[in-house]
C-alpha cells in the first residue's frame, strides 16, 4: 500500500533521515520508534508531503506521491499529533467539519458524518457538538482530533506521539480506543512514539530509528527475541525490568 524508498532528508550539512526504506501493508499499524532526534517525525512528514525528501521517494499504491497535488494527497491521509491543533474559536462540530468542507460535502452529509465519527471515538454528539476546545479535557480534545482525522475515511492515518501529553490513565484508555477503532474501520496507520511499551502494545511491526538510520525492522516478538544490537537490547530491557520489579512488589505483598 505504501512504500518508502531510500528516503533521505538533509538540513544543510545535517542528515536527519538516512536512506530509510519501509513497506507498509494495508490494514497494518507500523510504529516508528526512537529517541529524540532519531528522525521519526521528519520521516512521518515526508509521507504526506509536509517535508520534501532530499532524495528517495514515497509510493502510494504504486504511484509516486509527487504526482499528486499536495491537497489531494493530504485529503487521503489523516494526521493526528500530540498538540491536537484544534482551532480554539471553532466548536467541536466546526473543527471536525473542516475536511468535509474542503471536499465540498453537503451540509446534511457533513452533519451526519460528524455525529457518526464522534460516536466512533466514544463521545456523545449531543454533549459535544457546540462546545469549544477550551471546555474539553485533554483526553476529549485528543478524541476530537481523532474524529477530525477520521471523518473523511482516509486511506492512511499518521500519528505523531498522539498520547504523549496525557496522564497515564487517559493514555491507556485512548490506546485501547485506538486499537478498537483501527480494527473496526480497517485503518492503516504509521504511529510515532519513543515509548517502547506503547510500541509493543500497539504495533504489528516496529521500525527502530537511531540518528536517522533504520537499525531494526520487525514484529514486537522478533525484536524481543532477536535484538539487532546491544543498544536495542538495552532499550528492550527497560520495560521488561520494570515488569519484573512490579511482579516482585506484588509477590512481597502476597507474602
C-alpha positions, 0 to 999 in steps of 0.5 A: 500500500505504501512504500518508502524508498531510500528516503533521505532528508538533509538540513544543510550539512545535517542528515536527519533521515538516512536512506530509510526504506519501509513497506507498509501493508494495508490494514497494518499499524507500523510504529516508528520508534526512537529517541529524540532526534532519531528522525521519526517525525521528519520521516512521518512528514515526508509521507504526506508531503509536509517535508520534501525528501532530499532524495528517495521517494514515497509510493502510494499504491504504486504511484509516486506521491509527487504526482499528486497535488499536495491537497489531494494527497493530504485529503487521503491521509489523516494526521493526528499529533500530540498538540491536537491543533484544534482551532480554539474559536471553532466548536467541536462540530466546526473543527471536525467539519473542516475536511468535509468542507474542503471536499465540498460535502453537503451540509446534511452529509457533513452533519451526519458524518460528524455525529457518526465519527464522534460516536466512533471515538466514544463521545456523545454528539449531543454533549459535544457538538457546540462546545469549544476546545477550551471546555474539553479535557485533554483526553476529549480534545485528543478524541476530537482530533481523532474524529477530525482525522477520521471523518473523511475515511482516509486511506492512511492515518499518521500519528505523531506521539498522539498520547504523549501529553496525557496522564497515564490513565487517559493514555491507556484508555485512548490506546485501547480506543485506538486499537478498537477503532483501527480494527473496526474501520480497517485503518492503516496507520504509521504511529510515532512514539519513543515509548517502547511499551506503547510500541509493543502494545500497539504495533504489528511491526516496529521500525527502530530509528537511531540518528536517522538510520533504520537499525531494526525492522520487525514484529514486537516478538522478533525484536524481543527475541532477536535484538539487532544490537546491544543498544536495542537490547538495552532499550528492550530491557527497560520495560521488561525490568520494570515488569519484573520489579512490579511482579516482585512488589506484588509477590512481597505483598502476597507474602 
